[in-house]
């Protein structure tokens, strides 16, 4: 049985913005490092120096809100 792969940005109905591409790249880097939980994702994004859209460091509440907003 052939492996199935997700298409990048398969849920988007428009091209990804530069911000979305940067966030996706940072998340890929965090996950590639073995992180599997929300506190680790938040720490990883902050460790990469990528702030939340409001300019503040990420926290779990900001991250959840941003993922919800991007998923709409």
TAJO-V5131 format. One record per run of one state. SS is the DSSP state (a for helix, b for strand, c for the rest). FROM is the first residue (numbers start at 1). TO is the last residue. If there is no record, write none. Layout:
ss=SS from=FROM to=TO
ss=SS from=FROM to=TO
//
This chain:
ss=c from=1 to=17
ss=a from=18 to=32
ss=c from=33 to=37
ss=a from=38 to=47
ss=c from=48 to=59
ss=a from=60 to=70
ss=c from=71 to=72
//
